[in-house]
Amino acid sequence: MEIIYLDNAATTRPSEQVLKEITRAETELFYNSAALYGVSLRVKNEIAHSVDIIRKKLTRNNCGEIIFTSGATEANNMVILGKVTNKRHHLVVLSGEHSSVYAPSMYLKNQGFEVDFIPLDSNGSADIDALKRLIRPSTVLVVFGMVNSDTGCMQEVEDIVCAIRSMSKAVHIHCDAVQAFAKFDFDVDALGLDSCAISSHKINGPKGIGALWLRSGVKLNPIMFG
């Protein structure tokens, strides 16, 4: 039976080009990139080249740090659990977000942390006035998705960032850009974001690979050690 696949927003089939590159990497570039022998330097350079490609796709200034992860779930958790570290910290999250944002936020809320959710209007967009009212001196992090994975609603990122910055210059602004990356152009630096999560399997890459863009100088408490 022929299958007509219409669920590419959830996950995509890896392209032939990607599969060939994975095979090349696994057979020719399996060496330890941190080692001191000659071929390890080649691996290190290839990783640096990959970082450069991804960073340039995210920002024209080629700025910030790229941290490879097992996917956007890890990237989102790294930011939420790495920024909200004591119960004096306040977290603000857009309603209707992916479980990789909602679940760690609710975990913190259930542990006694202060967490608020930005309401949506009838179109699924963030209620900007409500967002402004939620920001307070203890707010350390605001998290939202650029494109909602269920409704397809595209948030007005500039309006969200402007609203936050009108209330606080210190709040860390994190965006889950999984459904947007490589589907349309945006510049995380120009938008004023502090971090951004992306994932490979949404754009014809393999599952189990993602990345976190982190603005230069921004520090996160680790959620894994060693």
Contacts in CASP RR format, 6 or more apart in sequence:
PFRMAT RR
TARGET T0000
AUTHOR 0000-0000-0000
METHOD contacts of the structure
MODEL  1
MEIIYLDNAATTRPSEQVLKEITRAETELFYNSAALYGVSLRVKNEIAHS
VDIIRKKLTRNNCGEIIFTSGATEANNMVILGKVTNKRHHLVVLSGEHSS
VYAPSMYLKNQGFEVDFIPLDSNGSADIDALKRLIRPSTVLVVFGMVNSD
TGCMQEVEDIVCAIRSMSKAVHIHCDAVQAFAKFDFDVDALGLDSCAISS
HKINGPKGIGALWLRSGVKLNPIMFG
5 13 0 8 1.000
9 149 0 8 1.000
9 152 0 8 1.000
9 179 0 8 1.000
9 202 0 8 1.000
10 149 0 8 1.000
11 201 0 8 1.000
11 202 0 8 1.000
11 207 0 8 1.000
12 201 0 8 1.000
12 202 0 8 1.000
12 203 0 8 1.000
12 204 0 8 1.000
12 205 0 8 1.000
13 204 0 8 1.000
14 22 0 8 1.000
14 201 0 8 1.000
14 204 0 8 1.000
14 205 0 8 1.000
14 206 0 8 1.000
15 204 0 8 1.000
15 205 0 8 1.000
18 204 0 8 1.000
18 205 0 8 1.000
18 206 0 8 1.000
22 206 0 8 1.000
25 46 0 8 1.000
29 42 0 8 1.000
29 43 0 8 1.000
29 46 0 8 1.000
31 37 0 8 1.000
31 39 0 8 1.000
31 40 0 8 1.000
31 42 0 8 1.000
31 43 0 8 1.000
32 40 0 8 1.000
32 43 0 8 1.000
33 40 0 8 1.000
33 43 0 8 1.000
33 44 0 8 1.000
33 47 0 8 1.000
34 40 0 8 1.000
34 44 0 8 1.000
51 66 0 8 1.000
52 62 0 8 1.000
54 66 0 8 1.000
54 198 0 8 1.000
54 211 0 8 1.000
54 213 0 8 1.000
55 62 0 8 1.000
55 63 0 8 1.000
55 64 0 8 1.000
55 66 0 8 1.000
55 213 0 8 1.000
56 62 0 8 1.000
57 181 0 8 1.000
57 182 0 8 1.000
58 181 0 8 1.000
58 186 0 8 1.000
58 187 0 8 1.000
58 188 0 8 1.000
58 196 0 8 1.000
58 198 0 8 1.000
58 213 0 8 1.000
59 187 0 8 1.000
59 188 0 8 1.000
59 189 0 8 1.000
59 190 0 8 1.000
59 213 0 8 1.000
60 187 0 8 1.000
60 189 0 8 1.000
60 190 0 8 1.000
61 187 0 8 1.000
61 189 0 8 1.000
63 189 0 8 1.000
63 215 0 8 1.000
63 216 0 8 1.000
64 189 0 8 1.000
64 213 0 8 1.000
64 214 0 8 1.000
64 215 0 8 1.000
64 216 0 8 1.000
65 213 0 8 1.000
65 214 0 8 1.000
65 215 0 8 1.000
65 216 0 8 1.000
66 211 0 8 1.000
66 212 0 8 1.000
66 213 0 8 1.000
66 214 0 8 1.000
67 75 0 8 1.000
67 78 0 8 1.000
67 211 0 8 1.000
67 212 0 8 1.000
67 214 0 8 1.000
68 209 0 8 1.000
68 210 0 8 1.000
68 211 0 8 1.000
69 75 0 8 1.000
69 78 0 8 1.000
69 209 0 8 1.000
69 210 0 8 1.000
69 211 0 8 1.000
69 212 0 8 1.000
70 208 0 8 1.000
70 209 0 8 1.000
70 210 0 8 1.000
71 197 0 8 1.000
71 199 0 8 1.000
71 200 0 8 1.000
71 208 0 8 1.000
71 209 0 8 1.000
71 210 0 8 1.000
71 211 0 8 1.000
72 98 0 8 1.000
72 100 0 8 1.000
72 176 0 8 1.000
72 178 0 8 1.000
72 197 0 8 1.000
72 198 0 8 1.000
72 199 0 8 1.000
72 210 0 8 1.000
73 100 0 8 1.000
74 210 0 8 1.000
75 197 0 8 1.000
75 198 0 8 1.000
75 199 0 8 1.000
75 210 0 8 1.000
75 211 0 8 1.000
75 212 0 8 1.000
76 98 0 8 1.000
76 100 0 8 1.000
76 101 0 8 1.000
76 104 0 8 1.000
76 143 0 8 1.000
76 174 0 8 1.000
76 176 0 8 1.000
76 197 0 8 1.000
77 100 0 8 1.000
77 104 0 8 1.000
77 223 0 8 1.000
78 212 0 8 1.000
78 220 0 8 1.000
78 223 0 8 1.000
79 141 0 8 1.000
79 143 0 8 1.000
79 172 0 8 1.000
79 174 0 8 1.000
79 195 0 8 1.000
79 197 0 8 1.000
79 212 0 8 1.000
79 220 0 8 1.000
80 91 0 8 1.000
80 101 0 8 1.000
80 104 0 8 1.000
80 105 0 8 1.000
80 108 0 8 1.000
80 141 0 8 1.000
80 143 0 8 1.000
80 174 0 8 1.000
81 104 0 8 1.000
81 108 0 8 1.000
81 221 0 8 1.000
81 223 0 8 1.000
82 220 0 8 1.000
82 221 0 8 1.000
82 222 0 8 1.000
82 223 0 8 1.000
83 89 0 8 1.000
83 140 0 8 1.000
83 141 0 8 1.000
83 172 0 8 1.000
83 174 0 8 1.000
83 220 0 8 1.000
83 221 0 8 1.000
84 91 0 8 1.000
84 108 0 8 1.000
84 113 0 8 1.000
84 140 0 8 1.000
84 141 0 8 1.000
85 221 0 8 1.000
87 112 0 8 1.000
87 113 0 8 1.000
87 114 0 8 1.000
88 138 0 8 1.000
89 113 0 8 1.000
89 114 0 8 1.000
89 138 0 8 1.000
89 140 0 8 1.000
89 141 0 8 1.000
90 114 0 8 1.000
90 115 0 8 1.000
90 116 0 8 1.000
90 136 0 8 1.000
90 138 0 8 1.000
90 139 0 8 1.000
90 140 0 8 1.000
91 105 0 8 1.000
91 108 0 8 1.000
91 113 0 8 1.000
91 114 0 8 1.000
91 115 0 8 1.000
91 116 0 8 1.000
91 139 0 8 1.000
91 140 0 8 1.000
91 141 0 8 1.000
91 142 0 8 1.000
91 143 0 8 1.000
92 115 0 8 1.000
92 116 0 8 1.000
92 117 0 8 1.000
92 118 0 8 1.000
92 131 0 8 1.000
92 134 0 8 1.000
92 135 0 8 1.000
92 139 0 8 1.000
92 141 0 8 1.000
92 142 0 8 1.000
92 143 0 8 1.000
93 101 0 8 1.000
93 102 0 8 1.000
93 105 0 8 1.000
93 115 0 8 1.000
93 116 0 8 1.000
93 117 0 8 1.000
93 118 0 8 1.000
93 142 0 8 1.000
93 143 0 8 1.000
93 144 0 8 1.000
94 117 0 8 1.000
94 118 0 8 1.000
94 120 0 8 1.000
94 126 0 8 1.000
94 143 0 8 1.000
94 144 0 8 1.000
94 145 0 8 1.000
94 155 0 8 1.000
95 117 0 8 1.000
95 118 0 8 1.000
95 119 0 8 1.000
95 120 0 8 1.000
96 102 0 8 1.000
96 120 0 8 1.000
96 148 0 8 1.000
96 150 0 8 1.000
97 105 0 8 1.000
97 143 0 8 1.000
97 144 0 8 1.000
97 145 0 8 1.000
97 148 0 8 1.000
97 176 0 8 1.000
98 145 0 8 1.000
98 149 0 8 1.000
98 176 0 8 1.000
98 178 0 8 1.000
100 176 0 8 1.000
101 143 0 8 1.000
101 145 0 8 1.000
101 176 0 8 1.000
105 115 0 8 1.000
105 143 0 8 1.000
106 115 0 8 1.000
108 115 0 8 1.000
109 115 0 8 1.000
114 138 0 8 1.000
116 134 0 8 1.000
118 126 0 8 1.000
118 127 0 8 1.000
118 130 0 8 1.000
118 131 0 8 1.000
118 134 0 8 1.000
118 144 0 8 1.000
119 127 0 8 1.000
119 130 0 8 1.000
120 126 0 8 1.000
120 127 0 8 1.000
121 127 0 8 1.000
123 153 0 8 1.000
124 148 0 8 1.000
124 151 0 8 1.000
124 153 0 8 1.000
125 153 0 8 1.000
125 155 0 8 1.000
125 156 0 8 1.000
126 144 0 8 1.000
126 155 0 8 1.000
126 156 0 8 1.000
126 159 0 8 1.000
126 160 0 8 1.000
128 159 0 8 1.000
128 160 0 8 1.000
128 163 0 8 1.000
131 142 0 8 1.000
131 160 0 8 1.000
131 163 0 8 1.000
131 164 0 8 1.000
132 163 0 8 1.000
132 166 0 8 1.000
132 167 0 8 1.000
135 142 0 8 1.000
135 164 0 8 1.000
135 167 0 8 1.000
135 168 0 8 1.000
135 171 0 8 1.000
137 168 0 8 1.000
139 168 0 8 1.000
139 171 0 8 1.000
140 170 0 8 1.000
140 171 0 8 1.000
140 172 0 8 1.000
141 171 0 8 1.000
141 172 0 8 1.000
141 173 0 8 1.000
141 174 0 8 1.000
142 160 0 8 1.000
142 164 0 8 1.000
142 171 0 8 1.000
142 172 0 8 1.000
142 173 0 8 1.000
142 174 0 8 1.000
143 174 0 8 1.000
143 175 0 8 1.000
143 176 0 8 1.000
144 155 0 8 1.000
144 160 0 8 1.000
144 174 0 8 1.000
144 175 0 8 1.000
144 176 0 8 1.000
145 155 0 8 1.000
145 175 0 8 1.000
145 176 0 8 1.000
145 177 0 8 1.000
145 179 0 8 1.000
146 154 0 8 1.000
146 155 0 8 1.000
146 157 0 8 1.000
146 175 0 8 1.000
146 176 0 8 1.000
146 177 0 8 1.000
146 179 0 8 1.000
146 180 0 8 1.000
146 186 0 8 1.000
147 153 0 8 1.000
147 154 0 8 1.000
147 155 0 8 1.000
147 177 0 8 1.000
147 179 0 8 1.000
147 180 0 8 1.000
147 183 0 8 1.000
148 155 0 8 1.000
148 179 0 8 1.000
149 178 0 8 1.000
149 179 0 8 1.000
152 179 0 8 1.000
154 180 0 8 1.000
157 175 0 8 1.000
157 186 0 8 1.000
157 191 0 8 1.000
157 193 0 8 1.000
158 191 0 8 1.000
160 173 0 8 1.000
161 173 0 8 1.000
161 191 0 8 1.000
161 192 0 8 1.000
161 193 0 8 1.000
164 171 0 8 1.000
164 173 0 8 1.000
165 171 0 8 1.000
172 194 0 8 1.000
172 195 0 8 1.000
172 218 0 8 1.000
173 192 0 8 1.000
173 193 0 8 1.000
173 194 0 8 1.000
173 195 0 8 1.000
174 193 0 8 1.000
174 194 0 8 1.000
174 195 0 8 1.000
174 196 0 8 1.000
174 197 0 8 1.000
175 188 0 8 1.000
175 191 0 8 1.000
175 193 0 8 1.000
175 195 0 8 1.000
175 196 0 8 1.000
175 197 0 8 1.000
176 196 0 8 1.000
176 197 0 8 1.000
177 186 0 8 1.000
177 188 0 8 1.000
177 196 0 8 1.000
177 197 0 8 1.000
177 198 0 8 1.000
178 197 0 8 1.000
178 198 0 8 1.000
178 199 0 8 1.000
178 202 0 8 1.000
179 202 0 8 1.000
180 186 0 8 1.000
181 198 0 8 1.000
181 199 0 8 1.000
181 202 0 8 1.000
181 203 0 8 1.000
182 203 0 8 1.000
183 203 0 8 1.000
188 196 0 8 1.000
188 213 0 8 1.000
189 215 0 8 1.000
193 213 0 8 1.000
193 215 0 8 1.000
194 214 0 8 1.000
194 215 0 8 1.000
194 218 0 8 1.000
195 212 0 8 1.000
195 213 0 8 1.000
195 214 0 8 1.000
195 215 0 8 1.000
195 218 0 8 1.000
196 212 0 8 1.000
196 213 0 8 1.000
197 210 0 8 1.000
197 211 0 8 1.000
197 212 0 8 1.000
197 213 0 8 1.000
198 210 0 8 1.000
198 211 0 8 1.000
198 212 0 8 1.000
198 213 0 8 1.000
199 209 0 8 1.000
199 210 0 8 1.000
199 211 0 8 1.000
200 206 0 8 1.000
200 207 0 8 1.000
200 208 0 8 1.000
200 209 0 8 1.000
200 210 0 8 1.000
201 207 0 8 1.000
201 208 0 8 1.000
201 209 0 8 1.000
214 220 0 8 1.000
END
